[in-house]
Amino acid sequence: MEFKILKNKLHESIQHVSKAITNRTTIPILSGIKIDAHDQEVILTASDTEISIQSFIPKEEKENQIIEIKKEGSVVLPAKFFVEIIRKLPGEYVEIEVNSQFQTIIKSGTSELQIIGLDPEEYPVLPSIEENNSILLASDLLKSMIKQTSFAISTNESTPILTGVLWNVSNENLKFVATDRHRLASREISNTDIDLHLNLQNIVISGKTLNELNKLLPDQNSMIHIVFANNQVLFKIDSILFYTRILDGIYPDTSKIIPQVFKTEITVPTRMFLEAIDRAYLLSKENQTNIVKMIVKDHEEIEITSSLTSLGKITEQVKAEKIEGELIQISFNSKYMLDALKVIDSDHIQIGITGTMSPIIIKPNDNTNMLHLILPYRTTN
């Protein structure tokens, strides 16, 4: 194999695929990046068996030559070294030549180095996915849905299914749900926002994987082609293919824990409430509980107070837009509340409470179909 390529294009492609590299792999060849040089393109591949990423670099782009292919071939190069050295090479172009026994020579500007590569035939074959079940989704919408739910996944590996985000796809909507048993986040869009013609339930994708995917999704409103197979999902992003495994198991039915009727309903400015919670969190985290109390004092104002710590306590008064129903006191994890508030773009939120030990429901006060649930704490006072 021998080719010459623009360094910035190669570096960009390496950055994309290296998100699939992990130090925890027990398969030595997966610590490398596979390079395939074909007549019209160079393909980089990386995988950790959970996710696989391929990046395609075309020979030409907008009539500008990016790659000069001198000899087709393949090699696997150690990712840790390859990622760093390409970034630090001095020249505008990089020349890569693979000789016998996969000895690889890399030249750029005044630099030349040699790496011992691995046999590409030993690299696992990526899954073959039939594209019968697929949807199209705008990149910016997918990014926001991941951001608005993935923070609520469980980090406890003893319940693997809860480390993922549930996708339910129907002819009418697409819904994401994430929960760690202490809080829940859901986001739903209707078929007016998405090209839906499927009915798929219990598609659970690792939250960590979705956060890595989010780094690759373009900010602009380009369409992402999402393909569902038996145990895999493929995301097609411009010149990138992102494969991920569907988690095994049945996601619990969370609909039964969401109250439909509230004894107390509060409408409050989002930023004002977020800033008050943020200040209370500063002290509440000192005693490692993060617990704050919300007191509905009257039908105009709510009070946020932190637990007493060695540093003291803080009390915040927040003017509400509207308070209906019973006056109530309730304690909750301020970090969980902050996480929810930070992903709500609406100027106002609605808070629904059914009792001191019942779930707290937070929704944006606009047409966004989003819901956050936080379980309260029982406190002695």
C-alpha positions in Angstrom: 0.0 0.0 0.0 1.2 3.5 -0.8 -0.6 6.8 -0.9 -0.2 10.5 -0.3 -2.9 12.5 1.5 -3.6 16.0 2.8 -2.6 15.9 6.5 -5.6 18.0 7.8 -8.0 15.6 6.1 -6.3 12.5 7.5 -6.1 14.1 11.0 -9.8 15.0 10.9 -10.7 11.4 9.9 -8.5 9.9 12.6 -10.2 12.1 15.2 -13.6 10.8 14.2 -12.7 7.1 14.3 -10.5 7.2 17.4 -13.7 7.8 19.5 -14.2 4.0 19.1 -10.8 3.2 20.6 -10.6 2.0 24.2 -7.7 1.0 26.4 -9.9 -1.8 28.0 -10.0 -4.0 24.9 -8.8 -7.6 25.3 -8.4 -8.0 21.6 -4.9 -6.5 20.7 -5.8 -5.6 17.1 -8.7 -3.4 18.2 -6.1 -1.1 19.8 -5.3 -0.1 16.2 -6.9 1.8 13.4 -7.4 0.0 10.1 -6.5 1.8 6.9 -7.8 0.7 3.6 -6.5 2.4 0.4 -8.8 1.9 -2.6 -8.8 3.4 -6.1 -11.2 6.2 -5.2 -10.9 6.6 -1.4 -9.1 5.8 1.8 -11.2 4.3 4.6 -10.3 4.4 8.3 -11.9 2.0 10.7 -11.9 1.7 14.5 -13.9 -0.5 16.8 -14.2 -1.7 20.5 -16.9 -4.3 19.7 -19.5 -2.1 21.3 -19.2 0.7 18.7 -17.5 0.8 15.3 -16.7 3.9 13.3 -15.7 4.2 9.7 -14.6 7.4 8.0 -14.4 7.7 4.2 -11.9 10.2 2.7 -12.6 10.7 -1.0 -9.8 11.0 -3.6 -11.2 14.3 -4.7 -13.4 16.9 -3.1 -14.9 19.9 -5.1 -12.4 19.2 -7.8 -9.5 19.4 -5.4 -7.2 16.4 -5.1 -7.0 15.1 -1.5 -5.3 11.7 -2.1 -2.9 10.3 -4.6 -3.2 6.5 -4.6 0.0 4.8 -5.8 -0.7 1.3 -4.6 -3.9 -0.2 -3.0 -3.7 -2.1 0.2 -4.5 -2.3 3.9 -2.8 -2.1 7.3 -3.6 -1.7 11.0 -1.6 0.8 12.9 -1.4 1.3 16.7 -4.0 4.1 17.4 -2.3 5.7 20.4 0.9 6.5 18.5 -0.8 7.1 15.1 -3.2 9.7 16.4 -0.4 11.7 18.1 2.2 11.5 15.3 -0.1 12.6 12.5 -1.2 15.7 14.5 2.5 16.7 15.1 3.9 16.1 11.6 5.3 19.2 10.0 4.2 19.0 6.3 1.0 19.8 4.5 0.9 16.2 3.1 1.5 12.8 4.6 2.9 9.9 2.6 2.2 6.3 3.9 3.9 3.3 2.5 3.5 -0.3 3.7 6.2 -2.9 2.9 6.5 -6.6 3.7 5.6 -7.7 7.2 3.4 -4.6 7.4 6.4 -2.3 8.1 4.9 1.2 7.6 6.9 4.2 6.6 5.3 7.6 7.2 6.8 10.8 5.7 5.8 14.4 6.0 7.9 17.5 5.4 11.3 16.8 6.9 10.1 13.9 9.1 10.2 10.2 8.4 9.3 7.4 10.8 8.7 3.7 10.8 5.9 1.8 12.5 5.3 -2.0 12.7 1.7 -2.5 11.6 -0.6 -5.5 12.0 -2.2 -7.8 9.6 -5.6 -6.3 8.4 -6.9 -9.8 7.7 -7.1 -10.3 11.5 -9.3 -7.2 12.0 -13.0 -8.1 12.8 -15.4 -7.7 9.9 -18.0 -5.0 10.5 -21.6 -6.1 10.8 -23.6 -6.3 7.5 -26.9 -4.4 8.0 -29.9 -4.6 5.7 -31.4 -1.2 5.3 -35.1 -2.3 5.5 -35.8 -0.5 8.8 -34.6 3.1 8.7 -35.6 6.7 9.5 -34.3 10.2 8.6 -33.8 12.6 11.4 -32.3 16.2 11.4 -28.9 16.3 13.0 -29.7 19.2 15.3 -32.9 17.6 16.6 -31.0 14.3 17.3 -28.3 16.2 19.1 -30.8 18.0 21.3 -32.8 14.8 22.1 -29.6 13.0 23.2 -28.5 16.0 25.3 -32.0 16.2 27.0 -32.1 12.6 28.1 -28.7 10.8 28.3 -27.6 12.6 31.5 -30.3 10.6 33.4 -28.9 7.2 32.6 -27.6 4.9 35.4 -23.9 4.6 35.9 -24.4 1.3 37.8 -23.2 -1.5 35.5 -25.1 -4.1 37.6 -28.3 -3.0 35.7 -26.9 -2.7 32.2 -30.2 -1.9 30.5 -30.5 1.3 32.6 -27.1 2.5 31.3 -28.9 3.1 28.0 -31.5 5.4 26.5 -34.7 3.8 25.4 -35.9 4.5 21.8 -39.5 3.8 20.9 -40.3 4.4 17.3 -43.8 4.4 15.9 -45.7 5.8 12.9 -46.7 8.7 15.1 -43.7 9.6 17.2 -40.1 9.0 18.3 -39.6 8.9 22.1 -36.4 8.8 24.1 -36.4 7.7 27.8 -33.6 7.5 30.3 -33.7 6.7 34.1 -31.4 5.7 36.9 -34.3 4.9 39.3 -33.9 8.3 41.1 -34.8 10.5 38.2 -36.1 10.2 34.6 -35.8 12.3 31.5 -38.0 11.8 28.3 -38.2 13.7 25.0 -40.7 13.0 22.3 -41.2 14.3 18.8 -44.1 13.7 16.4 -44.2 12.7 12.8 -44.4 16.3 11.8 -40.7 16.6 12.8 -39.5 13.3 11.4 -39.9 10.9 8.5 -41.4 7.9 10.3 -42.7 4.7 8.8 -41.7 2.2 11.4 -42.9 0.6 14.6 -40.0 -0.5 16.8 -40.1 -0.8 20.6 -37.4 -1.5 23.2 -34.4 -0.2 21.2 -31.9 0.6 24.0 -28.6 2.3 23.1 -25.8 2.9 25.6 -25.9 6.5 26.9 -22.1 6.7 26.7 -22.3 5.6 23.1 -24.9 8.3 22.3 -22.7 11.0 23.8 -19.8 9.9 21.6 -22.2 9.9 18.6 -23.2 13.5 19.6 -19.6 14.7 19.2 -19.7 13.5 15.5 -23.1 15.0 14.6 -22.9 18.3 12.7 -24.6 21.3 14.2 -26.2 22.4 11.0 -29.5 21.0 9.9 -28.3 18.0 7.9 -30.3 14.7 7.7 -29.0 11.6 9.5 -29.9 8.2 8.1 -30.5 5.8 11.0 -30.8 2.1 10.2 -32.1 -0.5 12.7 -31.2 -4.2 12.5 -31.6 -7.2 14.8 -29.0 -6.1 17.4 -27.3 -3.1 15.7 -28.1 0.5 14.8 -26.2 2.3 12.1 -25.9 6.1 11.9 -24.9 7.5 8.5 -23.4 10.9 9.0 -22.0 12.5 5.8 -18.8 10.5 5.2 -19.0 8.6 8.5 -20.6 5.3 9.4 -21.3 4.8 13.2 -22.3 1.3 14.3 -23.5 0.5 17.8 -24.9 -2.5 19.5 -28.4 -2.6 21.0 -28.3 -3.4 24.7 -29.8 -6.8 25.7 -32.8 -6.9 28.0 -36.3 -5.3 28.4 -36.4 -1.7 29.5 -38.8 -1.2 32.5 -42.2 0.4 31.9 -41.8 3.9 33.4 -45.2 5.2 32.4 -46.8 4.0 35.6 -44.6 6.2 37.9 -45.5 9.5 36.1 -48.3 11.3 37.9 -51.1 12.7 35.7 -52.8 14.9 38.3 -51.1 17.3 40.7 -52.0 18.8 44.1 -49.6 21.7 43.5 -48.7 23.3 40.2 -46.1 26.0 39.8 -45.0 28.1 36.8 -41.7 29.8 37.3 -39.1 31.6 35.2 -36.5 29.0 34.2 -33.3 31.0 34.5 -34.3 32.6 37.9 -35.2 29.2 39.3 -32.0 27.6 37.9 -29.7 30.3 39.4 -31.4 29.9 42.8 -31.0 26.1 42.7 -27.4 26.5 41.5 -26.5 28.8 44.5 -28.2 26.4 46.9 -26.3 23.5 45.4 -23.0 25.1 46.2 -23.6 24.6 49.9 -25.7 21.5 49.8 -22.9 19.5 48.1 -20.6 20.3 51.0 -22.4 17.7 53.1 -22.3 15.3 50.1 -26.1 15.0 50.1 -27.0 17.7 47.5 -30.4 18.0 49.3 -32.3 21.3 49.2 -35.8 22.1 50.3 -38.5 23.9 48.3 -41.2 25.6 50.3 -44.3 26.9 48.6 -44.9 29.8 51.1 -47.9 31.4 49.4 -49.5 31.7 46.0 -46.8 34.1 44.7 -43.4 33.0 46.0 -41.4 29.8 46.6 -38.4 29.5 48.9 -35.3 27.3 48.2 -33.1 26.5 51.2 -30.0 24.3 51.5 -29.2 21.9 54.3 -27.1 23.3 57.2 -23.4 22.6 56.7 -20.2 23.6 58.4 -20.1 26.6 56.1 -23.7 27.6 56.9 -26.9 27.6 54.8 -28.5 29.6 52.0 -32.0 30.7 51.5 -33.4 31.9 48.1 -36.7 33.6 47.3 -38.1 33.0 43.8 -41.1 34.9 42.5 -43.4 32.5 40.7 -45.5 33.4 37.7 -48.4 31.2 39.0 -49.0 28.8 41.9 -52.1 26.7 42.1 -53.2 24.2 44.6 -51.9 23.3 48.1 -48.9 25.0 49.8 -46.3 22.3 50.3 -42.7 21.6 51.4 -40.6 19.1 49.5 -36.9 18.1 49.5 -34.9 16.9 46.5 -31.4 16.4 45.0 -30.3 19.8 43.7 -27.8 18.3 41.3 -30.6 16.3 39.6 -32.7 19.4 39.4 -29.8 21.4 37.9 -29.2 18.7 35.3 -32.8 18.9 34.2 -33.1 22.7 34.1 -29.9 23.0 32.0 -31.4 21.2 29.1 -34.7 23.1 29.0 -34.6 26.0 26.5 -38.1 27.4 27.4 -38.3 30.7 29.3 -40.7 29.2 31.9 -41.1 25.8 33.4 -44.1 24.0 35.0 -43.5 22.0 38.2 -46.1 19.5 39.3 -46.2 18.0 42.8 -48.7 15.4 44.2 -47.2 15.0 47.7 -44.0 15.3 49.8 -42.9 11.8 48.9 -44.3 11.7 45.3 -42.3 12.3 42.1 -41.7 15.9 41.1 -42.5 16.6 37.5 -40.7 19.4 35.5 -41.8 20.4 32.0 -41.0 23.3 29.7 -43.8 25.8 29.4 -43.9 25.6 25.6 -44.8 23.1 23.0 -41.7 21.0 23.5 -42.8 17.4 24.5 -40.2 17.0 27.3 -40.6 15.7 30.8 -38.2 15.4 33.8 -39.0 13.4 36.9 -37.1 13.6 40.2 -37.9 11.5 43.3 -38.0 13.5 46.6 -36.1 12.9 49.8 -37.6 12.3 53.2 -36.1 14.8 55.7 -36.4 14.8 59.5 -37.6 18.4 59.7 
